[in-house]
Amino acid sequence: MKQLVAAVSRKLPRELKNFHLIKRQSIFIPYCEIGITCLTKEVTEINLFFETILKLIDIEVADVYEISAIMGVEFKLLKEAIVDMIEQKYIITSQNKLIMTPRGRKALADRKQVTIRKRNINELSVNMITGNIEESGKNAFAKPSKRDLCLSEEQTITKDYLESNYAIINEIYQRNQIESNIFNTKILQRELYKILDIAYEKLYYVKDELFIYKNDDSEDYEFIIKGDIGERYQNSFYHQVRDVVYSGMENFFERDWDFSKNHYDKGLVTQEDRQYTKSLIEKLNGSEIISDELVDQYIHTRALIDEKELEAIFSCNQEFDYQGIVISCERLKKLLNPEIVSALNAISKKRIWLLYDPKEYNVNKILEQNFGDKIKKKEVSVSENDRISEQFICFYPNILVEYVEKTEKVFDRPITIFEGRIEFDSDVIKNKIDKIIDEYEISFSLSEPEPEKMGKNKYNKHTKKGIAHTYKKYKYKEKNK
């Protein structure tokens, strides 16, 4: 159990005085990777080969063949060096005679060579909220789904914008240069000289976390984004959801209006449950070691910390003993996030029962995609229930999480929050869940055949083969009242 408590402790939300956490969810921050076309300036010590030629010219040894003989260098090699010096505008030629330019005289005097090159600087990342520029690769790219929250870009990348951030781009460029050249000369200065244009742009996202808190005594809310610096993300969040809701933020609100209307008065957690959980969070935050005493305080009837605690229970399920898992859920697709799906698929030698509403859109397809093989092996059993009144996750008979999706109004629109209550008393859990086990004839055995369910729900025009373990849609006929 200590491993579970440690996993929960690592994911604890930030504490806010007089507020309690009601929801946390992923939010995606837009970045743009860019490349720029520019001129760079490199100042090096003039190489010895060039310097010798310039010195010979300076003492009026200007004939190419004579210079070749004095230096003991083949004419072919000397010619290549002369071409480079002409390109650098150190010399000009006339009838096999070399003439030093003013630039050549300056290079000879201070023994410095200045080279201007056109090049591309790639993989710069612009934070499209703050406008900060940094190297790409510092943040992990993330791909949001259509149901995720994405802040919309608030920066426009132009040449003027890049020039206003010249110093930052120059610093990144200098930091990433490999100091080498063909003549092994010492580099004295290397810097960005001039920004010419934007070479390419590519939008991507970085995953962050949004925390929603509610005041203990009022209807006030506080919104905090984990990686926010100077509340810039928070200000953008308010701007993008408060008045005119940006397209990337629509999923902050509940999209199912019928669902939201029927869930305003749903409640499960008492004030006593919530106060115990707040006290537990303080103790977990203040403890570096998970003691036996802390574990005893953790396994107490209370409010669930949040959905991250639920994910931790799934991922650390090997830490406690249980016969099997029963999940009853009104909106199963929403509950089955990637972390929970991964944990369920990793469970072996335990039977999992999923009781779900067949009217939920596309739910059968999602079940097939996530658990198709386990369903065939009878490791996962699915049962339709279009009259779900109780939602819970039970690691029978050791842990029971009863929960509701509760609607609250924020910015004059509904949001849905997850409210849970966790129980660790096996006797209490059995009293609550055994009637569900009897009603659905749930068995946690992996080997025995599934019993036929004889009772009040019968399938029309079908022979009863078991307790709804397929994805065929049957019509239920209620018992005569």
ABEGO torsion letter per residue (X at the ends): XAAAAAAAAAABBBBBBGBBBABBBBBBBBBBBBBBBBBBBBBBBBBAAAAAAAAAAAAGBABAAAAAAAAGBBAAAAAAAAAAAAAAGABBBBGGBBBBBAAAAAAAAAGBBBBBBBBBBBGBBBBAAAGBBBBBGABBBBBBBAABBBBBBABBBBAAAAAAAAAAAAAAAAAABBBBBAAGBBBABBBBABBABBABBBBBBBBBBBBBBBBAABABBBBBBAABBGGAAAAAAAAAAABBBBAAAAAABBABAAAAAAAAABBABBAAAAAAAAAAAAAAAABABBBAAAAAAABBBBBBABAAAAAAAAAAAAABBBABBBBBBABAAAABBAAAAAAAAABBGBBBBBBBBAABBGAAAAAAAAAAAAAAAGABBBBBBAABABBBBBBOAABBBBBBBBBBBBGGBBBBBBBBBBBABAAAAAAAAAAAAAAAGBBABAABBBBBBBEABBBBGBBBAEBGABABBBBBBBBBX
